[in-house]
Structure formats: structure tokens, C-alpha cells
Amino acid sequence: MKLEIIVSLFATMLISAVLTPFIRKLAFKVGAEDEPNKRRVNKKSMPTLGGLSIFISFSISILILLRNQMPMDKMPGFFGAGLIIIIVGVCDDIWSLKPWQKMAGITLAAFWIYFVAGIKMTTVTIPFLGDFQLGLLSLPVTWLWIAAITNAINLIDGLDGLATGVSIIALTTMGITGMFFLNVGNIYVSIMIFALVASCLGFLPYNFFPARIYLGDTGSLFIGFMIAVFSLNGLKNATFISVIIPVIILGVPITDTVYAILRRKLNKQPISHADKHHLHHRLMQIGLTHRQTVLVIYGIALIFSFIALLYPLSSLWGTILLTVATLIGLELFVEAIGLVGSNRQPLLNWIKKIVKNNTSSSNK
């Protein structure tokens, strides 16, 4: 990587770090505060809008510091959609939008990416079956991908530094994978990813426990949206490998989201129903402190990232076996901490039954 790029990324991190205290003061002035309630872990009013410092420093980095590395004709597509998301996030942090209003904003930004930026999923390759042109399904599939990833990052933003740290790990892995393994062909995408990492790193010291400012929806929606868009650059012609890698990289937020939906369905609750049974809630309920919970989830995110880096090095059958092993290990972990419910442990109960039967037979 060129020295110019490294220096620019370091400058981006410093800009984010310098901006954050000013954004904190702004948040108090405009009333963008997270008040304590039964669902929150904060005991006092906390300023949000932290994502604004990430967005501003990222924009300065891409449009000024790294301008020579960027195809500037493509930037209106990226930043037009990003600005829509930022406006939605700021409005939500100040006035608390309804879920459908946030989804409308995400949808508008997704359409901007599809029609203006031209970033979309058009072809899917399924192992042993071949290539399938999405045709008219291209738009809904692209929208679903963006909406799912954006909301997944938004959902895990429940503890100090959690969403920021997990996103840094995921983005770094995505940048390394795109630069060295997937041959995306657009090196500027990896540079943009690392610019976003630098912006998040500058913000993290203010956001880590004990936090002085939160990401807010301004930050969690923007970071989640950009992760979704960056991953789509390698998914235009989606193979099993190119789809599974970003899914594994984002294993923590995706797992939390999927099991939250499953939990609410099993409990006959609306999908939008809020509860205190997310991954970070469950880890704290079993005895971990706030800081320990965040660090454990960072560790889980790193494990997912290491697994993701194995995929480009594996054969097709190795990829399938790696996926199966990951899913089994994930299910055992989820059941062990009771993410869906302490009474819903089908795989653990099945293993216990086998062990009990075999033990009983050997004792006869």
C-alpha cells in the first residue's frame, strides 16, 4: 500500500478523533440524547449523533485526502445514498422515528445505490446447479441485502463500543479479503473500506466503555449501510464463496438478528418487538460485566473473521464442510447461552440423549 494512502488513513483517524468532542457538544444542543429506560444499560442521559463524526471524517478522507485514488464519477452514487442514511439517522436520534419511517429511508438509499450508483446483484451461482440470472429479482434481492445488513448492525448497537468495534473487525476483514483474495478489480473499494475503518478507530476511544458518546442511529445505520454496499461490490455476479464470506464476516450481527426474529416468532411476538434477550443481554445475564461482554463479542467477531479468511483458501467441498462446522458450532453456542430461550435447546438435548443412551448401554 502506498505511503500516501497510509498517511491519509492515519490523518482520517485523527480528524475523527478531533471532531468527536465537537459532535458531542452539538448532540446536547440539538437534543440528540439517549435517555435511561428499562431497555437501556446507560444510567444517565448520553449524547448520540456519534456517527456524524465518522461520516464527516470519512467524507473528508475520500473526497479530499484520497481523492487521487478514487474514481470521482462514482462518488455521487456512494455519497448521495450515504447522505440519505445520515439524514434518517440524525432525524431518528433527535425525534425518534417510527420503524417504517427508518425503513423508508433505508429503501430510498438502497434505490439510490441501485439506480444511481449502479451497484446491484445480477447473477447468482449455486454449487452443482450453475448460474442463474436474477432479472426482475435483482432489485428486491439487492434491497433485501442492504436492508438486512443495515438493520443487523443497528440491532447490535446496545453496549458501549460494541457496534463500533465489531464493525471495525468486519470492515478490516472485508478490506483484506477484497484486496488479496476476491480479486474484485476495484482497489478503490478496499481503500474506501479502510478509510471507514480509520474513521471508526478515531471515534472508538470516546465510545468504548465507559462511553462519552454513542454512535446513535446516525452511526449504526450509516456503518451498516456502507458495509452492505461495500460487500455488494463483490456480489454483482454472486458465487457461493462471494456470498458466504461477507455473511461469515458479519456473523455476530447476522446471528443476533436471525435468532431475534426466530425468538419473537416462537414467542408469537411482532418482529419489531423490543426485548432484552439479544446476544449482549444474554452474556451479561449469565454474569459477565459490561466491558467483559463487549470484549467477548469482539473475540467472537474475530473468530468469524478468521473463518472467513479460510474460505478463499478452501476447495468447494472444504468450503461446504467449513460452513457446516461453523453452523453446528454456532448453534451449540447459541443454545448454551439461551439466545432463543433456555427451554429451546434441540441440538444440545439431542447430544445429551445420545450420550446418555450410550453411557447407559455401556454400564449394563
C-alpha positions, 0 to 999 in steps of 0.5 A, a space after each residue: 500500500 502506498 505511503 500516501 494512502 497510509 498517511 491519509 488513513 492515519 490523518 482520517 483517524 485523527 480528524 475523527 478523533 478531533 471532531 468527536 468532542 465537537 459532535 458531542 457538544 452539538 448532540 446536547 444542543 440539538 437534543 440528540 440524547 439517549 435517555 435511561 429506560 428499562 431497555 437501556 444499560 446507560 444510567 444517565 442521559 448520553 449524547 448520540 449523533 456519534 456517527 456524524 463524526 465518522 461520516 464527516 471524517 470519512 467524507 473528508 478522507 475520500 473526497 479530499 485526502 484520497 481523492 487521487 485514488 478514487 474514481 470521482 464519477 462514482 462518488 455521487 452514487 456512494 455519497 448521495 445514498 450515504 447522505 440519505 442514511 445520515 439524514 434518517 439517522 440524525 432525524 431518528 436520534 433527535 425525534 425518534 422515528 417510527 420503524 417504517 419511517 427508518 425503513 423508508 429511508 433505508 429503501 430510498 438509499 438502497 434505490 439510490 445505490 441501485 439506480 444511481 450508483 449502479 451497484 446491484 446483484 445480477 447473477 447468482 451461482 449455486 454449487 452443482 446447479 450453475 448460474 442463474 440470472 436474477 432479472 426482475 429479482 435483482 432489485 428486491 434481492 439487492 434491497 433485501 441485502 442492504 436492508 438486512 445488513 443495515 438493520 443487523 448492525 443497528 440491532 447490535 448497537 446496545 453496549 458501549 463500543 460494541 457496534 463500533 468495534 465489531 464493525 471495525 473487525 468486519 470492515 478490516 476483514 472485508 478490506 483484506 479479503 477484497 484486496 488479496 483474495 476476491 480479486 474484485 478489480 476495484 482497489 478503490 473499494 478496499 481503500 474506501 473500506 479502510 478509510 471507514 475503518 480509520 474513521 471508526 478507530 478515531 471515534 472508538 476511544 470516546 465510545 468504548 466503555 465507559 462511553 462519552 458518546 454513542 454512535 446513535 442511529 446516525 452511526 449504526 445505520 450509516 456503518 451498516 449501510 456502507 458495509 452492505 454496499 461495500 460487500 455488494 461490490 463483490 456480489 454483482 455476479 454472486 458465487 457461493 464463496 462471494 456470498 458466504 464470506 461477507 455473511 461469515 464476516 458479519 456473523 455476530 450481527 447476522 446471528 443476533 438478528 436471525 435468532 431475534 426474529 426466530 425468538 419473537 416468532 416462537 414467542 408469537 411476538 411482532 418482529 419489531 418487538 423490543 426485548 432484552 434477550 439479544 446476544 449482549 443481554 444474554 452474556 451479561 445475564 449469565 454474569 459477565 460485566 459490561 466491558 467483559 461482554 463487549 470484549 467477548 463479542 469482539 473475540 467472537 467477531 474475530 473468530 468469524 473473521 478468521 473463518 472467513 479468511 479460510 474460505 478463499 483458501 478452501 476447495 468447494 467441498 472444504 468450503 461446504 464442510 467449513 460452513 457446516 462446522 461453523 453452523 453446528 458450532 454456532 448453534 451449540 453456542 447459541 443454545 448454551 447461552 439461551 439466545 432463543 430461550 433456555 427451554 429451546 435447546 434441540 441440538 444440545 438435548 439431542 447430544 445429551 440423549 445420545 450420550 446418555 443412551 450410550 453411557 447407559 448401554 455401556 454400564 449394563 
